[in-house]
Amino acid sequence: MDAADVRGVRLTYTNSSGDPFPAGGTAGVQIDLVQRDNVTDIDAQTAVNNTVTAETAAEGQTATGDADADYTIVPLDIAAAATKTFDPDPVAAGDPPPSPSPARTPGPRPTP
């Protein structure tokens, strides 16, 4: 399945022998997610409602529950600028400029 086609995640918990998860048991999972390309045109911080539905079943009984929380999409704020200085200044015609020429990104994130 292509990751771009995924619209949700389903988790099924069992114990190590494949039997239903015991009452009072705990489990956890971490899922690394990325944003879709269709949010790249958003130019302001935007909150979107995110709803999670859980269902559990054991011994013929089921229970469901929902939880809601806003997910905030933060647009990229990237700025780029280049500066160049020479030492000595001026450089004589035909002479190579001194190296290196530093570059920087004036945005909130440091340049690697």
C-alpha positions in Angstrom: 0.0 0.0 0.0 1.3 3.5 -0.9 1.6 5.7 2.2 -0.2 8.5 0.4 -3.3 6.3 0.4 -3.4 5.8 4.2 -6.3 7.6 5.9 -6.3 6.0 9.3 -4.6 3.4 11.5 -6.1 0.3 13.1 -4.3 -1.3 16.0 -5.3 -4.8 17.4 -3.8 -5.8 20.7 -3.4 -9.4 21.9 -1.1 -11.0 24.4 2.1 -12.8 23.3 0.3 -16.0 22.5 -2.4 -14.2 20.4 -5.2 -14.4 23.0 -7.4 -11.4 23.7 -5.7 -8.7 25.7 -6.3 -9.2 29.5 -8.7 -6.9 31.4 -6.8 -4.1 33.0 -3.8 -4.6 30.7 -1.9 -1.6 29.2 -0.3 -1.1 25.9 1.2 1.8 23.9 2.4 2.6 20.4 4.3 5.4 18.8 3.5 6.2 15.2 5.6 8.7 13.2 3.5 10.7 10.8 4.1 13.2 8.0 1.8 15.8 6.5 0.3 15.4 3.1 1.3 17.6 0.2 -2.2 19.1 0.0 -1.5 21.3 3.1 1.6 23.0 1.6 -0.5 26.0 0.4 -1.7 26.8 3.9 0.0 30.1 4.8 -1.3 30.6 8.3 -1.3 28.4 11.4 -4.5 26.3 11.1 -6.3 24.0 13.7 -8.1 21.0 12.4 -10.3 18.8 14.5 -8.9 15.2 14.9 -11.3 12.5 16.1 -10.2 9.1 17.4 -12.6 6.2 17.8 -11.7 3.1 19.8 -13.6 -0.1 20.0 -12.9 -3.1 22.2 -14.5 -6.6 22.1 -14.1 -9.5 24.5 -16.3 -12.5 25.2 -19.1 -11.3 22.9 -19.3 -7.8 24.4 -18.1 -4.6 22.8 -17.5 -1.1 23.9 -16.7 2.0 21.9 -15.4 5.5 22.7 -14.5 8.7 20.9 -12.0 11.4 21.8 -11.4 14.7 20.0 -8.4 17.1 20.0 -7.3 19.8 17.6 -4.3 19.2 15.4 -2.4 22.3 14.5 -0.8 22.7 11.1 2.1 25.1 11.2 3.3 26.4 7.8 7.0 26.4 7.0 8.5 29.8 7.5 11.7 29.7 5.5 13.8 32.6 4.4 17.1 32.6 2.6 19.6 35.3 2.0 23.2 35.3 0.8 26.0 37.7 1.7 29.5 38.0 0.5 32.4 40.0 1.7 36.0 40.1 0.5 39.1 40.5 2.6 41.1 42.2 1.1 38.5 44.5 -0.3 38.7 45.3 -3.2 40.1 42.2 -4.9 42.4 43.1 -7.8 41.1 42.1 -11.3 42.3 38.6 -12.2 43.1 37.6 -8.6 40.9 34.9 -7.1 38.6 35.9 -4.3 39.5 34.6 -0.8 37.6 31.5 0.4 35.3 30.5 1.9 32.2 32.6 1.2 29.8 32.1 4.1 26.1 31.6 3.5 23.3 31.8 6.1 19.6 31.3 6.5 18.1 34.1 8.5 15.0 32.1 9.5 14.2 30.7 13.0 16.1 27.4 12.3 19.9 27.2 12.2 21.7 26.3 9.0 23.3 22.8 9.3 
